[in-house]
Structures are given as C-alpha cells and as structure tokens.
Amino acid sequence: MELPELTILSRQMTKETAGKRISRVEVANPKCLNTPLEQFEKTVVGKAIRSVESRGKWLFIKLGSDHVLLFNPGMGADVIHFKPNDKLGEKYHIKFTLNDRTGFTVRVWWFCYLHLMQADKLGEHKLTARLGIIPLGKQFTVDYFKRLLNKKKGNIKSFLLDQKNLAGIGNVYIQDILFNAKLHPKRTISSLTDTEIEALYRSIKSVLNESIKLGGLAYEKDFYGKKGGYGAEQFRIAYKPGKPCPVCRTTIQKIKTGST
C-alpha cells in the first residue's frame, strides 16, 4: 500500500469508526506490537476512536485525547470493515470490535507494525518521527519542492523513494511519475532545471490523485473489500518491460537503480 490506498482507507475508516469505542481487540502475532499484548489490550479497550489519518505509508489512529495507534501494513494488508452478523474471513491477524458490534479485521500479507504511542510522545517513535510531508498536502507547493531539492545529491528516484523527503511514494507509482515528467530515474538532482522540477511536481500530484480518484490499485482492497480501478490500463510504462513505449514505441527496458 502506498499513499493513494492509505488515503482512501483512512477516509473510509474515519467515516465508519470515528466516535465509537473499542470493546475488544485480538492480535494473533504480538511481535507486531511495541508493547506487551496484555498492556496493549488494557490501554486501547474502552478508548474512543477520534479519527484515522494517513501519513505516507502509515495510518495514525487517534484514540481519545492521549494515545495514537500507528499502523503500517508492511508489504500489504487487507483492512476490512464488518457489521454485526457479517461472516468474517477465516484468515485474519488482527481484529478490532467496537461498542456497536461493528469493527474491522486486518489480514497482513507478510508483516505489519501496530504501535501504541502516547500522543505527546509521537516524536519518540523512530519509524514515523522523521517522515517527510505528504506530497498531496497543502504544504507541498512547487516552491517547497524546489527548496527540498536544493543542494541535494544523488539521483531523483532514490530521493523520491526516501520517506524522510516525501512520505508515501513507493516503487509502484514512481516509474510513471518520472516517465510523465520526462525524467530518467538516474538523473542527478543537481542537473534538474526549474522547468523539469515543475513538471515533476505536477506529475507527482497528477499520478497520485488519479489513483485516489479510481479507488487505488486494482489488486488492493479498500475498507469495504472493494478492489481499486487503477491497473494495467492506467500504467504507462510501469511493469511493462518488453512492451512499446506509449510515446516513441521503443521497447521498454527494465533497469536497476541502486537497490531498487
């Protein structure tokens, strides 16, 4: 899951859970927690969910006025809402039941993080404290983006994938973002002109917003179990090695850039 999918999920979760209290929680693998399971249950049960916000590849679930649940789906997860008497999937790893008997289950593909933090100590959470801004937020202006890139070294792809710079862009969307901006992933940041930076800025917002509009990736599920509509037809060059470029018809080639 990347920014579009978690943005959609956070909106739907807020709609269905805000104002309701947690009556029960089940965690099959306590290794995903940052506190002992007994302490985790004791703290969260009885608390009201105030809101669910996405930041990059994380969900921030605000509990009451003093705690926040930080959820990261890792390689991916199905976070599915349920109502009373709904038949639940047999395989899920986390389950939250709310006071009106609704709730949600979490089935992770590989591993996840579900960390409980005091609201006034979020700055001490090492995995989220240094996250960059969301590239769809109000703060993300073209001038901010230019300042962010100023005097930076390395290639542009690695920079955009670093969550400390911008939170939420991953390997799924980065390829078309760069292609639409007419930038090679190995282009050095220092070589970019203002015009190219402006094109990249527009491309970031365009690709991410289009995915949100279509409900996220076609192989990801939203809070209601519905798959998104952003798939092969929307990808221009991503995951299409060997096929013709949509612009010049040259064969698309897969290259390695650093570790990605």
N, C-alpha and C positions, 0 to 999 in steps of 0.2 A: 504494500500500500504506500502511495505517495500522497502529496498534498491534495490533489483533487478528491481522491477516495476518502481521505480522512476529513476533509472539509464537509463533504456530503454526509458522512457518518455522524459528525459532531452536531450538525444541524438537526438531523433526524432524532438523535439521542436526546438532545435538549428538549425537543418537542414532546417526546414520549415519557421522559423521566423527570424533568425539572419539577421540583416541589414535592416529589414523592420520597418516602423514607425507605432505606434499605432494611428489610426484615430478616434476610438470610443471605449468606454468601458461602459458596463452595469453591474450593481451589484444589484441583486434583494433584498438581505438582507445585508444592510450596517453594521450589527453587526459583520460581519467577518473582517471588516476593523479596522485599528488602527488610522485612521484619518477620519474626516467628508467626506462624499461622494463627495461633491462639490469640496473640496480641493484635494481629490484623483484624480478625473477626470481632474482637471486643471493641475495637476502635470504630470500625465502619458501621456495624449494625446499629440501627436506630438513627443514623445521621440522614439528613435530607440532601438529595442531590440538587444543587443550585443551578448548575449549568454544565455543559460539556463544550470545551473549546479545543480546536486543533491548532497545533503549532508544529509545522514541519511534519515529521513522521510520528508525532506523539499526540495523544489525547490528554487533556487536562480536565479531569472530572472534579469539580469543586463540591466538597462535602461540608455542609454547614458553613460556619464562618472561620473554621480553624484548620481544616485539612484539605488536601488535594490528592486525588489518585492520579498517578502518571502511568499511562498505558502506551506501550509500544508493541505493535504486532509482530515485530521481527521480520521474518521472510513473508509474512502474510497471515491473515486470520479472518474467520467469519464471525462477525459480531451480530447476532440475530435477536431481534425483539420477539417476545412471546406474550400472549394473553392467557387469561385463565382457561384451562381445559385444552389449550393447544398441545398437540403431540410434538414433543421435542425430539431433535435428532439424538441418536444413540451415543454419538461421539462428540463430547464437548469437554473442555478442560476447566472452564470457569463458569459459574452461574451466579447471577445476582437476582434475587427475588425481592420485589418491592411490596410496600404495605397494601397495595390494591391487587396483589397476586399477579401483576404483570412483572416483566423483568427482561433480562437478556442473558444469552449464553455466549461463550467465546470458545471457538474451536481454532486452535493455532496450527499452522502448517509445520512449524519446526520448534520455535521457542519464542517466548514473549517476555516483556517486563511489565509487572504490575506493582508499582512502588507507591507506598503511602508516605506522604510528607506533610509536616505542619506547614500551613500556608505562609507563615512568617519565616520559614527556613528553606524556601524553594531555592534560594541562591546557593545552598549547600549540596544540592543534587547535581552531582558531577556530569551526568548524562544529558541534562537539559539546561544547566545554568549558562552554558556558552553558546546556545543555539542562536543563529542569526535571525534576522527578521523574516517574516513571511513575504514572499515575492508578489503577493496579491493584496497586502495590507496598504493602508493609507500612507504609511511612512516610506513605502517603496516607490519613490519617484525617480525619474530619469537622472536628476541631479544627484540624488542619494547614491544611485547605482554607479555613477561616474566617480564619485568620491570613494566609494567602496573599492573600485578597481584601481584607483590612483596609486602608483608606485608598487603595485603588486607584481610578483614574479610568477613564473610557471605558465602552464597552458590554461586556456579558458575552460576546457571541460573539467579538469580537476578542481578548478576554483569553484565552479557552479555546483559540483557534487559535494563539496565540503560544507557540511551542515552548520559550521561556525560562520560561514559567509551568508548563505541564504538557506533557510530551513524548508525542506520539503521536496526539492528536486532530486530525482534519482535516475538510475540507468534507463528506466522505461521512457521517460519524456525527453531526456537530454539530447538524444540524437536528432529528433525533429526540430527541437528548439534551435540547435546550432545550424541545421540544414536550412531552415526558413530564414535565418539571419545571414546565410551565405558565408558561414564561418567554418573552417576546418577545425576539428576538435583539438589539434595540436598547435593551433595558433597561440603565440605567446601574448599574454595580456598587454605587455608594453607596446606591442605592434598595432593594437587596435586604434582606429581613428574614432573621433566623436560620432561620426555618421554610423560606423559599424556598431558602436556601443548602443546607440539609439535604436538601431534595427534589432539588436539582441534583446534589448529591454522590451520592445514591442512583441517580439516573438515569444518570450517567456510568458507574458501576460496572455497572449493570444492562445497558445497551446494549452496552458493550464485552465483557462476559462472555458475553452471549447470542451475539454474533458468533463469539467463540472456540469456544463450545460447538458451533456449527453449522459450524465449519470455515472461517470467514471469508467474505468477499464471494463472491457467485456468479460473478463474472467474473474472480476471481483464482485462481491455481493454487498449491497447496502444493508441498512438496519432491518429491512423487511425481507431480506433474502433475494432481492431482485438484482440481476446482473446489469452492469452498465452497458452503454452503447458505443463506447469508444474502443474500436478494434482495428482490424486489418485495413478496412476502408479509410480510416482516418490517418493511420500511419503513412507517412510519405516515403521515408527510407528506413525507418526503424524496423529491425527484424525482417528485412527483405534482402539479404545478401544474395547476389546472383540474378536479381531482377533488374530491369532497366530503370534508370533514374527518371523520375517524372518530369524533369526539366530538359536534360540533354540526351536521355536514352542510353547513356553509358552504363555499363554493368555496375551495380552497387557492390562495393567490396567491404568486407569486414576487416577492421584493423584493430590492433591493440594499442591502447594509450595508457601507459603506466600499468597499474594493477587492474584497470577497468577496460 
